[in-house]
Amino acid sequence: MPELMDPRLRRQVIEYLSKKGYNRTEAMLRNESATQDAEGRPLASRVEDNGGSKYGKGLELTRVWIEGNLDIYKPELRRLLWPLFVYSFLNVISEYYIQEAGNFFNAFKGYFEDEHPDDLRLLQPIALPEHVTDSEIAKIYRGNKYRLSLSSVAFFNLVQFLESNDKLGGSVMVMILQTHMNIVTVERAADESHSLARMLGRAKEAENFPAEDEGIPGHNAGSANIDRHTTSNILTRLKLGPLPMEQEMLEDVQAELEEEDTKNPPAEGQSSLVQEFERHIKREESEDAPARTDIPLPPSKVRDVALEVQKVKENRDRFKIEGRTGGVGPAVSVVMFTFHNTYEGINCIDVSGDNLLIAAGMADHYIQVWSLKGDALESAFPNAPPEASRKLIGHSGPVYAVSFSPGIAGPTQASSGYSQIPSTNPQYLLSSSMDKTIRLWDLEMWTCLVVYNGHDGPIWDIQWGPHGHYFLTGSRDRTARLWSQDQIVYLRLFAGHEQDVDCVAFHPNSAYVFTGSSDKNVRMWQVTNGVPVRLFTGHTANVTSLACSPSGKILASADDQGTIILWDLGPGKLHKRMRGHGRGGIWSLSWSAESSVIVSGGMDGTVRVWDVTEPGNAASHGKVIGEGGTGTKIDGGASAAQGSAAAGSKKKGKETVVTPDQISAFPTKKSPVYKVKFTRMNLVVACGSYTP
């Protein structure tokens, strides 16, 4: 029988079969004819028979149903659309519907451009089944199941809807859910994040952020578990306590403090230095802290004892930030140092721990160092005259990061009564460059001591460890590396990010390091063996800055869309999300000594102070005119009406709604803020470059 039978011939054959009594054959031919058009072509009775267009019809069916759903379920159900889009697109191409794949991508990409621009850029060139096999982004999605948490009610309604509309595309979407996704249903009463109050809160939010347990672990937003192929939720136990002191050093510090208390007794109502040390500073062996042998450090010297003594003094005498005051927060003071006439030549800035020196890395391949007090900088070289600033030349490419070694402002010989006092000022400066090298500079001789090689690309960030001796780098080669000051070869290689490692940070006890990347992920690594122990995902843009709290329990990360996320390191959970900066990047973060307040600065030309302890669902919201405009200090307790009035007074400014966690904002004129830093006395130093 020909594939396309003429309708008249088909009727004649049916009549002949009926006359001859071939009833079964007649019935089969009549059923076949019922599913063919006038020209004999088969009619598509189900969307699955419509070729590549079946995925577009199924996704549009699901999207329209979600948008018409109850408001409390919309935020979580909308999270389904991205994985359904990706897997549908890859399936269309794999089934050789090339033209339909292009139409599908163009029809739906607009819904995801704000949240997934990078993945869309990587998916767009995929046009053939061979591309699906070779593409890295396709391998990631097709080789892993996309995890998503839904409340049980929302999931039940979704499945019921898709099954009742299976011929309209529901069965295609069910197939994707079963094959490519891991849907975890959560009862409202069993999980606070899916409680009715939290769901109603999310429904009112202006933006829809991914949940921390969403996605493919290691790629986009995903579980804190670092293994993509495991279903276990067991996390490595962390030792977040402070690194214990050497016993000999502990005794020396106590002796020095006792002598200092004898010479300068504390004022009335003030604790002695020994009491302050015992209560807040003393570090001994404990189960929650790494062992001293885990982090090998050089034997302590007289300078190390002097550093610890001075830390105790500053900890006692600092301006204390303790809790909020009527929703306004503590009165944090900020001093801003602005560079003029730089012609956008400054790439990075750092301030020394003693707050006496400032260093800037230049696009013209050198580093410039100044005294913040305006004093001339002397050299240890004989007969070398003092200079207003020191230029350090050696790199063959733009300098992207500088970092002073640990130091602290110490007493002068005259004020202390001692004839010889070991210097507690920083001794070295590290710099990294586009030339793939790291240089160690001596701050007494103002010369380069060592050049470290090892990275295969420009080095974006460099940080000293909290105890000196070790330092950490992040590079375009997608790795971070741990180095020791006295060895020219790196000690640890931290590989796992899929794009550039843009920023790095140490944990206060030096047992862990953190890396932030353009792949929107933050990773936590164990120094002793180089193994990743946490993966923090939830950013929707490149991670630009990291800072761990002095308590060692919370990590702050920021991205180039102006969002700060606080992570609870122990359980590996998102603590809260704070917004207020304009877009362009938050370039620096710093914590107060109490780990209760954080300060940030970035491209929008503002320094902002945030309350870490403020709950994320506070009722009050404020508005700030950011984007580098002139203005006065704005408190987080200001009403929305005041913010709107400020907006009306400056029509050219761009409104940025801030979360209630913001305590205050300090706008500059037109100076992007490169560096912010809480001193040990809880004062804030900020640095930027004026860009007219």
Secondary structure, DSSP 4 states (H G I P E B T S, - for coil): --SS--HHHHHHHHHHHHHHT-HHHHHHHHHHHHTB-TTSPBP--SGGGSTTHHHHHHHHHHHHHHHTS-TTTHHHHHTTHHHHHHHHHHHHHHTT-HHHHHHHHHHHGGGTTTT-HHHHHHHTT--SHHHHHH-HHHHHHHTSPEEEEEEHHHHHHHHHHHHHTGGGTHHHHHHHHHHHEEEEEE-GGG-GGGSHHHHHHHHH-SS-PPPTT-B-TTTSS--S---TT------PPP--SPPPPPHHHHHHHHHHHHHHHHHSPPPTTPPPHHHHIIIII-----TTS--GGGS--PPP-HHHHHHHHHHHHHHHHSPP--S-STTS-----EEEEEE-S-TT-EEEEEE-TTSSEEEEEETTSEEEEEETT-PPBP-SSTTPPPBSEEEEE--SS-EEEEEEPS------HHHH--S-----S--EEEEEETTSEEEEEETTTTEEEEEEE--SS-EEEEEE-TTSSEEEEEETTSEEEEEETT-SS-SEEEE--SS-EEEEEE-TTSSEEEEEETTSEEEEEETTT--EEEEEE--SS-EEEEEE-TTSSEEEEEETTSEEEEEETTTTEEEEEEE-PPTT-EEEEEE-TTSSEEEEEETTSEEEEEESSS-TT-S--EEEE-TT-----EETT--HHHHHHHHHH-TTS-EEEE-TTEEEEEE-SS--EEEEEE-TTS-EEEEEE---
